Amino acid sequence: MSKTDCCTTDKNATSVTVNVDVTKIVKYVCMTGVMIVGIIFGTKCFQKMITEGLLMDKE
């Protein structure tokens, strides 16, 4: 049984670094939310304009 020191590194050890950019995640989540709300609002307004006859030609 060999004793290993916690402060020394093994030559065959690998290291993985993961960087998470929270500001980018928040920015894109907010932009996506705004786009979804805009699409929903825009389609409802467009549908209301069609039902009220505001988009028909007045010939």
N, CA, C and O of each residue as an XYZ file, in Angstrom:
236
protein
N       0.852     -1.184      0.000
C       0.000      0.000      0.000
C       0.890      1.237      0.000
O       1.717      1.413      0.894
N       0.722      2.076     -0.987
C       1.555      3.270     -1.069
C       0.778      4.470     -0.560
O      -0.436      4.576     -0.733
N       1.494      5.341      0.054
C       0.901      6.559      0.595
C       1.008      7.670     -0.443
O       2.080      7.881     -1.010
N      -0.069      8.369     -0.694
C      -0.013      9.494     -1.638
C      -0.233     10.787     -0.884
O      -0.995     10.851      0.081
N       0.439     11.792     -1.337
C       0.321     13.125     -0.738
C      -0.743     13.905     -1.508
O      -0.753     13.893     -2.739
N      -1.623     14.573     -0.799
C      -2.704     15.307     -1.469
C      -2.204     16.558     -2.180
O      -2.922     17.119     -3.007
N      -1.010     16.997     -1.882
C      -0.505     18.231     -2.479
C       0.336     17.983     -3.726
O       0.668     18.936     -4.429
N       0.680     16.769     -4.015
C       1.466     16.493     -5.212
C       0.538     16.061     -6.327
O      -0.546     15.528     -6.088
N       0.980     16.301     -7.542
C       0.173     15.928     -8.695
C       0.798     14.737     -9.396
O       2.016     14.559     -9.395
N      -0.039     13.950     -9.977
C       0.404     12.794    -10.740
C       0.717     13.240    -12.160
O       0.052     14.130    -12.690
N       1.716     12.636    -12.777
C       2.086     13.014    -14.141
C       0.985     12.665    -15.142
O       0.877     13.318    -16.180
N       0.182     11.671    -14.860
C      -0.872     11.238    -15.775
C      -2.230     11.851    -15.437
O      -3.233     11.485    -16.049
N      -2.282     12.754    -14.496
C      -3.554     13.360    -14.097
C      -4.041     14.325    -15.171
O      -3.246     14.983    -15.842
N      -5.353     14.398    -15.319
C      -5.941     15.341    -16.260
C      -6.740     16.380    -15.494
O      -7.203     16.141    -14.378
N      -6.887     17.517    -16.108
C      -7.607     18.604    -15.467
C      -8.625     19.167    -16.452
O      -8.326     19.355    -17.631
N      -9.814     19.427    -15.960
C     -10.872     19.984    -16.792
C     -11.340     21.278    -16.148
O     -11.647     21.313    -14.957
N     -11.394     22.331    -16.935
C     -11.864     23.620    -16.449
C     -13.137     23.975    -17.202
O     -13.160     23.954    -18.433
N     -14.187     24.300    -16.475
C     -15.457     24.673    -17.076
C     -15.753     26.119    -16.684
O     -15.835     26.455    -15.503
N     -15.909     26.960    -17.695
C     -16.234     28.363    -17.466
C     -17.698     28.593    -17.820
O     -18.123     28.299    -18.937
N     -18.458     29.111    -16.885
C     -19.867     29.403    -17.119
C     -20.026     30.917    -17.071
O     -19.778     31.546    -16.042
N     -20.440     31.491    -18.191
C     -20.648     32.929    -18.269
C     -22.125     33.212    -17.994
O     -22.963     33.122    -18.891
N     -22.424     33.548    -16.763
C     -23.809     33.735    -16.333
C     -24.435     34.942    -17.013
O     -25.629     34.927    -17.312
N     -23.665     35.973    -17.260
C     -24.239     37.178    -17.877
C     -24.736     36.881    -19.289
O     -25.780     37.393    -19.694
N     -23.999     36.056    -20.048
C     -24.466     35.698    -21.388
C     -25.725     34.853    -21.314
O     -26.642     35.037    -22.115
N     -25.781     33.933    -20.367
C     -26.958     33.080    -20.222
C     -28.177     33.936    -19.899
O     -29.234     33.763    -20.508
N     -28.041     34.850    -18.954
C     -29.157     35.722    -18.561
C     -29.570     36.606    -19.731
O     -30.761     36.813    -19.962
N     -28.594     37.128    -20.472
C     -28.897     38.000    -21.606
C     -29.714     37.260    -22.655
O     -30.721     37.778    -23.137
N     -29.286     36.053    -23.010
C     -29.993     35.316    -24.049
C     -31.348     34.800    -23.574
O     -32.282     34.711    -24.371
N     -31.471     34.462    -22.304
C     -32.778     34.045    -21.778
C     -33.751     35.224    -21.808
O     -34.915     35.057    -22.172
N     -33.283     36.409    -21.427
C     -34.149     37.593    -21.458
C     -34.538     37.956    -22.887
O     -35.695     38.285    -23.149
N     -33.581     37.898    -23.816
C     -33.896     38.214    -25.212
C     -34.897     37.218    -25.787
O     -35.791     37.595    -26.544
N     -34.744     35.958    -25.429
C     -35.688     34.945    -25.900
C     -37.073     35.194    -25.337
O     -38.064     35.062    -26.056
N     -37.162     35.555    -24.052
C     -38.457     35.861    -23.443
C     -39.135     37.036    -24.107
O     -40.341     37.009    -24.354
N     -38.361     38.075    -24.399
C     -38.921     39.253    -25.065
C     -39.427     38.890    -26.459
O     -40.486     39.357    -26.878
N     -38.673     38.060    -27.174
C     -39.115     37.652    -28.511
C     -40.382     36.814    -28.455
O     -41.272     36.990    -29.287
N     -40.479     35.917    -27.501
C     -41.675     35.074    -27.375
C     -42.893     35.931    -27.068
O     -43.951     35.752    -27.673
N     -42.750     36.864    -26.129
C     -43.861     37.750    -25.780
C     -44.234     38.615    -26.982
O     -45.418     38.834    -27.237
N     -43.247     39.107    -27.718
C     -43.520     39.919    -28.904
C     -44.252     39.148    -29.978
O     -45.158     39.680    -30.619
N     -43.870     37.901    -30.181
C     -44.546     37.084    -31.191
C     -45.988     36.819    -30.784
O     -46.899     36.913    -31.607
N     -46.197     36.487    -29.507
C     -47.561     36.223    -29.030
C     -48.417     37.477    -29.141
O     -49.542     37.417    -29.637
N     -47.892     38.617    -28.682
C     -48.639     39.873    -28.739
C     -48.914     40.280    -30.187
O     -50.017     40.717    -30.517
N     -47.905     40.136    -31.045
C     -48.063     40.525    -32.446
C     -49.099     39.686    -33.166
O     -49.893     40.215    -33.944
N     -49.103     38.380    -32.917
C     -50.081     37.534    -33.591
C     -51.495     37.800    -33.082
O     -52.453     37.758    -33.854
N     -51.626     38.074    -31.786
C     -52.967     38.385    -31.264
C     -53.473     39.713    -31.819
O     -54.655     39.831    -32.143
N     -52.605     40.709    -31.933
C     -53.014     41.989    -32.516
C     -53.375     41.821    -33.991
O     -54.358     42.394    -34.462
N     -52.590     41.043    -34.708
C     -52.864     40.802    -36.121
C     -54.194     40.076    -36.295
O     -54.980     40.411    -37.181
N     -54.442     39.080    -35.445
C     -55.708     38.347    -35.515
C     -56.889     39.264    -35.195
O     -57.940     39.165    -35.829
N     -56.722     40.150    -34.221
C     -57.793     41.080    -33.872
C     -58.059     42.061    -35.006
O     -59.210     42.409    -35.271
N     -56.997     42.510    -35.678
C     -57.170     43.414    -36.811
C     -57.897     42.728    -37.956
O     -58.701     43.358    -38.643
N     -57.629     41.463    -38.168
C     -58.318     40.721    -39.228
C     -59.795     40.557    -38.886
O     -60.649     40.749    -39.751
N     -60.112     40.205    -37.637
C     -61.519     39.982    -37.269
C     -62.320     41.276    -37.279
O     -63.525     41.249    -37.531
N     -61.681     42.401    -37.013
C     -62.395     43.674    -37.031
C     -62.432     44.297    -38.422
O     -63.059     45.337    -38.622
N     -61.778     43.677    -39.360
C     -61.811     44.181    -40.743
C     -60.908     45.358    -41.005
O     -61.155     46.110    -41.949
N     -59.894     45.550    -40.232
C     -58.995     46.691    -40.431
C     -57.965     46.457    -41.531
O     -57.333     47.407    -41.993
N     -57.789     45.227    -41.952
C     -56.790     44.941    -42.971
C     -57.383     44.732    -44.359
O     -56.646     44.495    -45.316
N     -58.686     44.817    -44.478
C     -59.334     44.598    -45.777
C     -59.282     45.884    -46.595
O     -59.336     46.988    -46.052
N     -59.176     45.716    -47.912
C     -59.151     46.870    -48.820
C     -60.543     47.506    -48.860
O     -61.546     46.793    -48.873
N     -60.614     48.827    -48.881
C     -61.887     49.553    -48.928
C     -62.140     49.996    -50.357
O     -62.008     51.179    -50.672
N     -62.499     49.070    -51.219
C     -62.735     49.408    -52.633
C     -64.150     49.747    -52.890
O     -64.516     50.054    -54.025
